[in-house]
Amino acid sequence: MDLTSIKKAAVRGLTPGRPFQNPPMILRLVIGMVLASVIGYLTNSPQTHVILTVGALLAGVLLTLPHNRSRLVAAALGALAQAFGVFLGVTLSGQWWVVLTLTFLGFLSSGLLRAVAVGISMRVMLMTIIFLAFAEMGRGLNTPPLTVALGFVLGAAIMLAIQLFPPYPPRYASQRIAVSGLYRSLATGVPSGAALLAADRSLALLRANGNDQLTRFVELVERGEEIAQLLLALENRPSADVEPWRTAASARLNGLAARIAQPGAPADPPAPWPSTGAGGVRQALQRAVEIAEQVAGAGTAPHASDERRTPSSWELVRDELRPGSPILQHALRLAVTCVIGQLVGMGLAAWLGKDAIFAAHGFWVVVAVALIVFPDYGDTFSRGIGRTIGTIAGALLGIALSFLPADPLLHTVVLLLLYIGLQVFRTCGQPWSMLFLVAWISSLMAGPLAAVTRGIDTVIGCLLGFAAYLLFPTWQRRRLDELLSEWARAEADRLVALSRLWADETEEHRLAVAHASVLSRLIRIEFAAATKSARSEPEHPQGRWSDADLDPAAGAVLTVARQIAALSALAPYWSETERDGVRAEVGRLIGELMALAGATEPPVGPAVRVDVDAEPGEVTVETRGALDQASRAVAQLATSHRPAD
């Protein structure tokens, strides 16, 4: 760790975002909290008031998390799971060997599920925190566990009922956003790998339903990948030949993205295709875009193939169950540190005594740990610094508010104003979120002791999170050698699978290409994410992978992947002579990739023989451009590559 990296993390953590995003959602959340607060106030029971408003608060948190189902269904399922956590926590209160074991398993599962979706991971984390909180507070409650859970459910139900108010998003809104995002990336020409993966994953979690609309989305994603490959193939032609086709495709893809995101909305007539130059790849591009437009319309949805089956949730988690996995390392670091944090919080309360800190509130240490420990150094420290500063400011505000007159109505109004501030400034970042959230929680529990407890526990939790990452780090900069090797091997396997398909077009070979393409894409995106995260880390002790190396390497990896995709799109238009020439050059490219991966023999099986000594044949300008750019990018990676000591 060095001061430069800490400064970078602090700047990231304290840079504010844009406030007041998604006003309709904010309005619904505020109305729900107003109703829960009014009902709680009318009960004349402070404990009931707390349970109702906390239930509404956490249901609102669920509504702000990413979800693959409708906002109401996702929040309702999450609220029921949280109510079960409340009931289980109060029931097991005092049985710490059971509570800590379940806490460890809950946070371990949350960490592993980041491989599937961040929204699912956060829901499991939130349920675990709720379970732990009520397990610690349970014996101090004068209410039966079932009654507490029902009160919690009532608060959540109030918030959920407000979600019936308009505006209503279209069905499968999350899937529409993901698929339309893929088509927007195609229209703008930005790399579409991450958008393609996001669309795949949003559909994979619901594909079991097998209904007509989801089948359309799957087909649209398949067509989107085909269009991406055809657009890449066009890039290797002179710009004067390509520009009219690129412009027409961009306009139609933008319209298609809008139609997917908002079905039934008014749309402009599709842009006309150029009247000259049609043929080969350009004609295939026109046909692919028009088929996608037909699928997005009201026509009969075509049968979706199995060629692009994405990994299931279990497969994604299973792939991380290996010693070198950063996701597994993160999950273990998170689970162990949270259990230690709970023990520290309980010990601190016993040591300082009830006059200095709230007893049975040590779980706030765990909350701080859980919300700052991330898989990479930069996010852990930036969020930790932001949360610490926001928490201290919120605790000071909570202490100041505790000196207001002890009037129930005034207390309710203060809570509502703080909640409005939380929702308006939630998107500004950790300092602003924690300022209002800590002040809200401090005011919920009357007196300055609540603010002091929350502040002390959060600072301790952040320090534990920092220590956990420094003692058991996952340095992304040091993973780049291994990731680059894995990616090079995956791209070589992908080229071999394509060579087999070009030699013998069978369903088996098509499925092999699909599998190899998904695998190489996953590793490439992981490499790109690692290069981005490495910028926030200290420099490597031996000087490998300096900041100046990162962007060129990520760009070269992307170039190779894009040009191989272009070759895949061009293959149907090769003559026999050109196919032989490509075969020779692809053989050499496979050898270069395997050398980059540190392997001695190319991964060639009996289905195809790659002749690395054959003479190159005549190829079209598009094919020549793809081959040359891929080869130059591999050579660039070989010279800039920082091998392990």
Rosetta blueprint (number, residue, H / E / L):
1 M L
2 D L
3 L H
4 T H
5 S H
6 I H
7 K H
8 K H
9 A H
10 A H
11 V H
12 R H
13 G H
14 L H
15 T L
16 P L
17 G L
18 R L
19 P L
20 F L
21 Q L
22 N L
23 P H
24 P H
25 M H
26 I H
27 L H
28 R H
29 L H
30 V H
31 I H
32 G H
33 M H
34 V H
35 L H
36 A H
37 S H
38 V H
39 I H
40 G H
41 Y H
42 L H
43 T L
44 N L
45 S L
46 P H
47 Q H
48 T H
49 H H
50 V H
51 I H
52 L H
53 T H
54 V H
55 G H
56 A H
57 L H
58 L H
59 A H
60 G H
61 V H
62 L H
63 L H
64 T H
65 L L
66 P L
67 H L
68 N L
69 R L
70 S L
71 R H
72 L H
73 V H
74 A H
75 A H
76 A H
77 L H
78 G H
79 A H
80 L H
81 A H
82 Q H
83 A H
84 F H
85 G H
86 V H
87 F H
88 L H
89 G H
90 V H
91 T H
92 L L
93 S L
94 G L
95 Q L
96 W H
97 W H
98 V H
99 V H
100 L H
101 T H
102 L H
103 T H
104 F H
105 L H
106 G H
107 F H
108 L H
109 S H
110 S H
111 G H
112 L H
113 L H
114 R H
115 A H
116 V L
117 A L
118 V H
119 G H
120 I H
121 S H
122 M H
123 R H
124 V H
125 M H
126 L H
127 M H
128 T H
129 I H
130 I H
131 F H
132 L H
133 A H
134 F H
135 A H
136 E H
137 M H
138 G H
139 R H
140 G H
141 L L
142 N L
143 T L
144 P L
145 P H
146 L H
147 T H
148 V H
149 A H
150 L H
151 G H
152 F H
153 V H
154 L H
155 G H
156 A H
157 A H
158 I H
159 M H
160 L H
161 A H
162 I H
163 Q L
164 L L
165 F L
166 P L
167 P L
168 Y L
169 P L
170 P L
171 R L
172 Y L
173 A H
174 S H
175 Q H
176 R H
177 I H
178 A H
179 V H
180 S H
181 G H
182 L H
183 Y H
184 R H
185 S H
186 L H
187 A H
188 T H
189 G L
190 V L
191 P L
192 S L
193 G H
194 A H
195 A H
196 L H
197 L H
198 A H
199 A H
200 D H
201 R H
202 S H
203 L H
204 A H
205 L L
206 L L
207 R H
208 A H
209 N H
210 G L
211 N L
212 D H
213 Q H
214 L H
215 T H
216 R H
217 F H
218 V H
219 E H
220 L H
221 V H
222 E H
223 R H
224 G H
225 E H
226 E H
227 I H
228 A H
229 Q H
230 L H
231 L H
232 L H
233 A H
234 L H
235 E L
236 N L
237 R L
238 P L
239 S H
240 A H
241 D H
242 V H
243 E H
244 P H
245 W H
246 R H
247 T H
248 A H
249 A H
250 S H
251 A H
252 R H
253 L H
254 N H
255 G H
256 L H
257 A H
258 A H
259 R H
260 I H
261 A H
262 Q L
263 P L
264 G L
265 A L
266 P L
267 A L
268 D L
269 P L
270 P L
271 A L
272 P L
273 W L
274 P L
275 S L
276 T L
277 G L
278 A L
279 G L
280 G L
281 V H
282 R H
283 Q H
284 A H
285 L H
286 Q H
287 R H
288 A H
289 V H
290 E H
291 I H
292 A H
293 E H
294 Q H
295 V H
296 A H
297 G L
298 A L
299 G L
300 T L
301 A L
302 P L
303 H L
304 A L
305 S L
306 D L
307 E L
308 R L
309 R L
310 T L
311 P L
312 S L
313 S H
314 W H
315 E H
316 L H
317 V H
318 R H
319 D H
320 E L
321 L L
322 R L
323 P L
324 G L
325 S L
326 P H
327 I H
328 L H
329 Q H
330 H H
331 A H
332 L H
333 R H
334 L H
335 A H
336 V H
337 T H
338 C H
339 V H
340 I H
341 G H
342 Q H
343 L H
344 V H
345 G H
346 M H
347 G H
348 L H
349 A H
350 A H
351 W H
352 L H
353 G L
354 K L
355 D L
356 A L
357 I L
358 F L
359 A L
360 A L
361 H L
362 G L
363 F H
364 W H
365 V H
366 V H
367 V H
368 A H
369 V H
370 A H
371 L H
372 I H
373 V L
374 F L
375 P L
376 D L
377 Y H
378 G H
379 D H
380 T H
381 F H
382 S H
383 R H
384 G H
385 I H
386 G H
387 R H
388 T H
389 I H
390 G H
391 T H
392 I H
393 A H
394 G H
395 A H
396 L H
397 L H
398 G H
399 I H
400 A H
401 L H
402 S L
403 F L
404 L L
405 P L
406 A L
407 D L
408 P H
409 L H
410 L H
411 H H
412 T H
413 V H
414 V H
415 L H
416 L H
417 L H
418 L H
419 Y H
420 I H
421 G H
422 L H
423 Q H
424 V H
425 F H
426 R H
427 T H
428 C H
429 G L
430 Q H
431 P H
432 W H
433 S H
434 M H
435 L H
436 F H
437 L H
438 V H
439 A H
440 W H
441 I H
442 S H
443 S H
444 L H
445 M L
446 A L
447 G L
448 P H
449 L H
450 A H
451 A H
452 V H
453 T H
454 R H
455 G H
456 I H
457 D H
458 T H
459 V H
460 I H
461 G H
462 C H
463 L H
464 L H
465 G H
466 F H
467 A H
468 A H
469 Y H
470 L H
471 L H
472 F L
473 P L
474 T L
475 W L
476 Q H
477 R H
478 R H
479 R H
480 L H
481 D H
482 E H
483 L H
484 L H
485 S H
486 E H
487 W H
488 A H
489 R H
490 A H
491 E H
492 A H
493 D H
494 R H
495 L H
496 V H
497 A H
498 L H
499 S H
500 R H
501 L H
502 W H
503 A H
504 D L
505 E L
506 T L
507 E H
508 E H
509 H H
510 R H
511 L H
512 A H
513 V H
514 A H
515 H H
516 A H
517 S H
518 V H
519 L H
520 S H
521 R H
522 L H
523 I H
524 R H
525 I H
526 E H
527 F H
528 A H
529 A H
530 A H
531 T H
532 K H
533 S H
534 A H
535 R L
536 S L
537 E L
538 P L
539 E L
540 H L
541 P L
542 Q L
543 G L
544 R L
545 W L
546 S L
547 D H
548 A H
549 D H
550 L H
551 D H
552 P H
553 A H
554 A H
555 G H
556 A H
557 V H
558 L H
559 T H
560 V H
561 A H
562 R H
563 Q H
564 I H
565 A H
566 A H
567 L H
568 S H
569 A H
570 L H
571 A H
572 P H
573 Y H
574 W L
575 S L
576 E H
577 T H
578 E H
579 R H
580 D H
581 G H
582 V H
583 R H
584 A H
585 E H
586 V H
587 G H
588 R H
589 L H
590 I H
591 G H
592 E H
593 L H
594 M H
595 A H
596 L H
597 A H
598 G L
599 A L
600 T L
601 E L
602 P L
603 P L
604 V L
605 G L
606 P L
607 A L
608 V L
609 R L
610 V L
611 D L
612 V L
613 D L
614 A L
615 E L
616 P L
617 G L
618 E L
619 V L
620 T L
621 V H
622 E H
623 T H
624 R H
625 G H
626 A H
627 L H
628 D H
629 Q H
630 A H
631 S H
632 R H
633 A H
634 V H
635 A H
636 Q H
637 L H
638 A H
639 T H
640 S H
641 H L
642 R L
643 P L
644 A L
645 D L
